[in-house]
């Protein structure tokens, strides 16, 4: 019997298979990385663009209000409200969600910003008498201005530089010569409590605090001027779905104040932090967190610049560049900063005595 001779064996050795598999895995991994990176960038860029646009629109609106702050008002009015550095209502203020950390602030929470602005559409009304040294609900103006539309929110400035806001419920002609009112007809602006729709008016008169402005006690006061300016406030809060939003409230619309409950308008979503800092005339490069006290007839105390920093986050998940904040939220974040100067401050500084202009 003839036995067939076996031919040479064919195939790959184990080493060759291992090399081929390794090369294949490297190439496949590289391709997957490129595809995954491209897909992530495709998702990430629109999110970042939306986040940046939200912050930019919000910042432009804030800067516009800052530019108008103090217009048409007495020089030394406290244009920016004090004690709003760090949100203090723990029930509604968002916790630390990614803001810029600073060693001097142990509780990292957003600031709030409140200011007096004036579009200049209506002139201020000088006042000539406040009956009862402020214990009355009426203020008499120098001119007869019964054309005041009611109800309307107004700002009352006192001779000592304090201010508050009230709602005019009606007007009346008054010929009294009390105070420095001359015999000509005047207008009585009435701020009767219980008849207003806002809850701003008080039964003890215009000097009783209502939570708005710088009047803090029931001491006697004399209203010097009535302004149709606007109170604007910005804050960061969580909406119903837990997303931080930047909100704005304006006293322009009486209907926004119903029964004393303030209704804020959301102007940007995903804004985690509002950081507000101020500087004064003699120290243009020194920033402080709270609005400094403005002292009557002291030009060095005027606030010349306000620096606003917004921290915004993208709501998309699993995006490149995500960071985890102290609250545990993982998002892509970014900051946008801008500095604004109230135009009224520049006008006031230009009228300062020469001896006090050396620092600006």
C-alpha positions as CSV (number, residue, x, y, z in Angstrom):
1,X,0.0,0.0,0.0
2,X,1.3,3.5,-1.0
3,X,1.2,6.2,1.8
4,X,0.6,9.8,0.7
5,X,3.2,12.3,1.7
6,X,1.8,15.2,3.7
7,X,2.4,18.6,2.1
8,X,3.7,21.7,4.0
9,X,1.2,23.1,6.6
10,X,-0.5,26.5,6.0
11,X,-2.0,29.2,8.4
12,X,-0.9,31.8,11.0
13,X,1.1,31.3,14.0
14,X,-0.1,32.5,17.4
15,X,2.3,35.4,17.4
16,X,1.1,36.5,14.0
17,X,-2.5,36.4,15.2
18,X,-1.7,38.4,18.3
19,X,0.1,41.1,16.3
20,X,-2.8,41.3,13.8
21,X,-5.4,41.5,16.6
22,X,-3.4,44.2,18.4
23,X,-3.0,46.3,15.2
24,X,-6.7,45.9,14.5
25,X,-7.7,47.0,18.0
26,X,-5.4,50.0,17.8
27,X,-6.8,51.1,14.4
28,X,-10.4,50.4,15.5
29,X,-9.9,52.3,18.8
30,X,-8.5,55.3,16.9
31,X,-11.4,55.3,14.5
32,X,-13.9,55.0,17.4
33,X,-12.1,57.9,19.2
34,X,-12.4,60.1,16.2
35,X,-16.1,59.3,15.6
36,X,-16.9,59.6,19.3
37,X,-15.0,62.9,19.6
38,X,-16.7,64.2,16.5
39,X,-20.1,63.2,17.8
40,X,-19.4,64.8,21.2
41,X,-18.2,68.0,19.6
42,X,-21.3,68.0,17.4
43,X,-23.4,67.9,20.6
44,X,-21.1,70.1,22.7
45,X,-20.7,73.1,20.4
46,X,-24.4,74.0,20.1
47,X,-24.7,73.6,23.9
48,X,-21.8,75.9,24.5
49,X,-23.1,78.4,22.0
50,X,-26.5,78.5,23.6
51,X,-24.9,78.9,27.1
52,X,-22.7,81.7,25.9
53,X,-25.5,83.5,24.2
54,X,-27.8,83.2,27.3
55,X,-25.1,84.8,29.4
56,X,-24.3,87.5,26.8
57,X,-27.9,88.6,26.4
58,X,-28.4,88.7,30.2
59,X,-25.2,90.7,30.7
60,X,-26.1,93.2,28.0
61,X,-29.4,93.8,29.8
62,X,-27.7,94.3,33.2
63,X,-25.1,96.6,31.7
64,X,-27.9,98.8,30.1
65,X,-29.5,99.1,33.5
66,X,-26.2,100.0,35.2
67,X,-25.5,102.7,32.6
68,X,-28.9,104.3,33.4
69,X,-28.5,103.9,37.2
70,X,-28.9,107.2,39.0
71,X,-30.0,109.3,36.0
72,X,-32.2,112.2,36.9
73,X,-31.7,111.7,40.7
74,X,-29.9,113.6,43.4
75,X,-26.1,113.3,43.3
76,X,-25.6,111.4,46.5
77,X,-28.5,109.0,46.4
78,X,-27.6,105.4,47.3
79,X,-28.2,104.2,43.7
80,X,-27.1,100.6,44.4
81,X,-28.8,98.9,47.3
82,X,-26.6,97.6,50.1
83,X,-26.5,94.3,51.9
84,X,-27.2,92.2,48.8
85,X,-23.8,90.5,48.7
86,X,-24.6,86.8,48.8
87,X,-28.2,85.6,48.6
88,X,-29.4,85.0,52.2
89,X,-32.7,83.2,51.8
90,X,-31.6,79.6,52.3
91,X,-35.1,78.3,51.3
92,X,-34.9,79.7,47.8
93,X,-31.2,80.6,47.1
94,X,-29.3,77.9,45.1
95,X,-26.3,76.4,46.8
96,X,-22.8,76.5,45.5
97,X,-23.2,75.4,41.9
98,X,-19.9,76.3,40.3
99,X,-19.2,80.0,41.0
100,X,-15.7,81.4,41.3
101,X,-14.4,80.4,44.7
102,X,-12.8,83.1,46.9
103,X,-11.2,82.4,50.2
104,X,-12.9,85.4,51.8
105,X,-16.4,84.1,51.2
106,X,-17.0,80.9,53.1
107,X,-20.5,80.3,51.8
108,X,-20.4,80.4,48.0
109,X,-23.8,81.6,47.0
110,X,-24.9,84.2,44.3
111,X,-25.1,87.9,44.9
112,X,-28.2,90.0,44.1
113,X,-28.2,93.4,42.4
114,X,-30.7,96.2,43.0
115,X,-30.5,99.7,41.5
116,X,-32.4,102.8,40.7
117,X,-32.6,103.5,36.9
118,X,-34.3,106.2,34.9
119,X,-35.1,106.2,31.2
120,X,-35.6,110.0,31.3
121,X,-39.1,109.8,29.8
122,X,-40.6,111.7,32.7
123,X,-39.1,114.6,34.8
124,X,-38.8,114.4,38.6
125,X,-41.3,116.4,40.6
126,X,-39.9,118.6,43.4
127,X,-41.8,118.3,46.6
128,X,-42.6,121.3,48.9
129,X,-44.2,119.7,51.9
130,X,-44.6,116.3,53.6
131,X,-47.4,116.6,56.2
132,X,-46.7,115.4,59.7
133,X,-42.9,115.1,59.0
134,X,-43.5,112.0,57.1
135,X,-46.3,110.6,59.3
136,X,-48.8,111.4,56.5
137,X,-49.7,109.4,53.4
138,X,-49.5,112.5,51.2
139,X,-46.7,114.4,49.6
140,X,-47.3,117.8,48.0
141,X,-45.4,118.7,44.9
142,X,-44.2,122.2,43.9
143,X,-46.0,122.1,40.6
144,X,-49.6,121.2,39.8
145,X,-49.3,117.8,38.1
146,X,-52.7,116.2,38.3
147,X,-51.9,114.5,35.0
148,X,-50.0,111.8,37.0
149,X,-51.4,108.5,35.8
150,X,-52.6,106.3,38.7
151,X,-51.9,103.8,40.0
152,X,-48.2,104.3,39.6
153,X,-45.1,103.4,41.5
154,X,-42.8,106.3,42.3
155,X,-39.5,106.8,44.3
156,X,-39.5,109.3,47.1
157,X,-36.1,111.0,48.0
158,X,-35.7,112.7,51.3
159,X,-33.6,115.7,52.2
160,X,-31.2,113.5,54.0
161,X,-30.5,111.3,51.0
162,X,-32.8,108.4,51.9
163,X,-35.3,106.8,49.6
164,X,-38.2,104.5,49.4
165,X,-40.9,103.5,46.9
166,X,-44.6,103.9,47.1
167,X,-47.7,103.6,44.9
168,X,-49.7,106.7,44.0
169,X,-53.3,105.7,44.4
170,X,-54.8,109.1,43.5
171,X,-54.0,112.8,43.3
172,X,-55.7,116.0,44.5
173,X,-55.4,119.7,44.1
174,X,-53.9,121.3,47.2
175,X,-53.5,125.1,47.9
176,X,-51.8,124.8,51.2
177,X,-48.8,127.1,52.0
178,X,-47.4,124.6,54.4
179,X,-43.6,123.8,54.2
180,X,-42.1,125.8,51.4
181,X,-45.2,125.6,49.2
182,X,-46.2,129.0,47.6
183,X,-49.8,130.1,47.2
184,X,-50.1,128.5,43.7
185,X,-52.0,125.3,43.3
186,X,-50.1,122.2,44.1
187,X,-50.7,118.5,43.6
188,X,-51.1,116.1,46.5
189,X,-49.8,112.7,45.7
190,X,-51.7,110.2,47.9
191,X,-50.1,107.0,49.1
192,X,-53.0,105.6,51.2
193,X,-52.4,102.2,52.7
194,X,-55.0,99.6,52.0
195,X,-56.0,101.2,48.7
196,X,-52.8,100.3,46.8
197,X,-52.4,97.2,44.8
198,X,-48.8,96.6,45.7
199,X,-48.6,96.4,49.5
200,X,-45.9,99.1,49.4
201,X,-47.8,101.8,51.1
202,X,-47.8,102.0,54.9
203,X,-50.5,103.4,57.4
204,X,-47.9,105.4,59.4
205,X,-46.9,107.4,56.3
206,X,-44.1,107.7,53.8
207,X,-41.3,107.4,56.5
208,X,-42.4,104.0,57.6
209,X,-40.1,101.3,56.2
210,X,-41.7,98.9,53.7
211,X,-38.6,96.7,52.9
212,X,-37.6,98.8,49.8
213,X,-35.0,101.6,49.8
214,X,-32.8,103.0,52.6
215,X,-35.5,104.2,55.0
216,X,-35.1,101.8,58.0
217,X,-37.0,103.5,60.8
218,X,-40.1,105.6,61.5
219,X,-38.2,108.8,62.2
220,X,-39.3,112.1,60.8
221,X,-38.4,112.8,57.2
222,X,-39.1,115.4,54.5
223,X,-39.6,114.3,51.0
224,X,-37.5,116.5,48.6
225,X,-38.3,115.0,45.3
226,X,-40.6,112.5,43.6
227,X,-39.1,110.5,40.8
228,X,-40.7,108.3,38.2
229,X,-37.6,106.2,38.0
230,X,-37.5,102.4,38.1
231,X,-36.3,100.0,40.7
232,X,-34.6,97.0,39.1
233,X,-33.5,93.9,40.8
234,X,-31.6,90.9,39.5
235,X,-31.2,87.5,41.3
236,X,-30.5,83.8,40.7
237,X,-33.0,81.3,41.7
238,X,-34.0,77.7,40.9
239,X,-37.0,77.1,38.7
240,X,-39.6,74.4,39.1
241,X,-37.4,71.8,37.4
242,X,-34.3,72.7,39.5
243,X,-32.5,74.6,36.8
244,X,-30.8,77.9,38.0
245,X,-32.2,80.9,36.2
246,X,-31.3,84.7,36.2
247,X,-34.4,86.7,37.1
248,X,-35.2,90.4,36.7
249,X,-37.9,92.5,38.4
250,X,-38.8,96.0,37.5
251,X,-41.2,98.4,39.2
252,X,-42.2,99.8,35.8
253,X,-45.2,97.5,35.6
254,X,-47.6,97.9,38.5
255,X,-49.3,94.7,37.5
256,X,-46.1,92.8,38.5
257,X,-46.8,93.8,42.1
258,X,-50.0,92.1,43.1
259,X,-50.8,92.0,46.8
260,X,-47.1,92.7,47.6
261,X,-45.9,89.5,46.0
262,X,-43.1,90.2,43.5
263,X,-43.2,88.4,40.2
264,X,-39.8,88.0,38.6
265,X,-39.2,87.5,34.9
266,X,-36.7,84.9,33.8
267,X,-34.2,86.3,31.4
268,X,-31.7,83.5,31.1
269,X,-31.6,79.8,32.0
270,X,-28.5,78.0,33.2
271,X,-27.1,81.0,35.0
272,X,-25.7,79.5,38.2
273,X,-24.0,82.6,39.7
274,X,-24.3,86.4,39.7
275,X,-21.2,88.0,41.1
276,X,-21.4,91.8,41.7
277,X,-18.5,94.0,42.8
278,X,-18.2,97.8,43.1
279,X,-15.4,100.4,43.0
280,X,-15.4,104.1,44.0
281,X,-13.8,107.2,42.6
282,X,-10.5,107.4,44.6
283,X,-9.8,103.6,44.3
284,X,-10.6,102.6,40.7
285,X,-8.7,99.3,40.9
286,X,-10.1,98.2,44.2
287,X,-13.2,96.1,44.0
288,X,-15.5,95.4,47.0
289,X,-18.3,92.9,47.2
290,X,-21.0,95.0,48.8
291,X,-22.2,98.4,47.6
292,X,-20.3,101.0,49.6
293,X,-22.2,103.7,51.5
294,X,-22.7,106.9,49.6
295,X,-22.2,109.9,51.9
296,X,-24.0,113.2,51.2
297,X,-21.7,115.8,49.6
298,X,-18.7,113.4,49.5
299,X,-17.8,112.8,45.9
300,X,-15.2,110.2,47.0
301,X,-18.0,107.8,48.0
302,X,-19.7,107.8,44.6
303,X,-19.7,104.3,43.0
304,X,-18.0,104.7,39.6
305,X,-18.0,101.2,38.2
306,X,-19.8,97.9,38.7
307,X,-18.3,94.6,37.7
308,X,-20.6,91.7,36.8
309,X,-19.6,88.1,36.4
310,X,-22.0,85.4,35.3
311,X,-21.4,81.7,35.6
312,X,-23.4,79.8,33.1
313,X,-23.7,76.1,32.5
314,X,-24.8,73.9,29.6
315,X,-27.6,71.4,30.5
316,X,-26.4,68.7,28.1
317,X,-25.0,65.5,29.6
318,X,-21.8,63.6,28.9
319,X,-20.1,66.5,27.1
320,X,-16.3,67.1,26.9
321,X,-15.0,69.5,29.4
322,X,-17.5,68.8,32.2
323,X,-16.6,69.7,35.7
324,X,-18.2,68.7,39.0
325,X,-19.2,71.6,41.3
326,X,-19.3,71.5,45.1
327,X,-23.0,70.7,44.9
328,X,-22.3,67.5,42.9
329,X,-23.6,68.8,39.6
330,X,-21.5,67.8,36.5
331,X,-21.8,70.3,33.7
332,X,-19.8,72.3,31.2
333,X,-19.4,75.7,32.7
334,X,-18.1,79.1,31.6
335,X,-17.9,82.7,32.9
336,X,-18.5,86.0,31.3
337,X,-17.5,89.3,32.9
338,X,-18.2,92.9,32.0
339,X,-17.7,96.3,33.7
340,X,-20.2,99.1,33.5
341,X,-20.1,102.8,34.5
342,X,-23.3,104.7,35.5
343,X,-23.5,107.8,33.3
344,X,-24.9,109.8,36.1
345,X,-21.8,109.2,38.2
346,X,-19.6,110.7,35.5
347,X,-21.8,113.8,35.2
348,X,-21.7,114.2,39.0
349,X,-17.9,113.8,39.2
350,X,-17.4,116.4,36.5
351,X,-19.3,118.9,38.7
352,X,-17.2,118.2,41.8
353,X,-15.0,121.1,43.2
354,X,-11.6,121.3,41.7
355,X,-10.0,120.3,45.0
356,X,-11.8,116.9,44.8
357,X,-11.0,116.0,41.2
358,X,-7.4,115.0,41.7
359,X,-8.4,111.3,42.0
360,X,-10.4,111.0,38.7
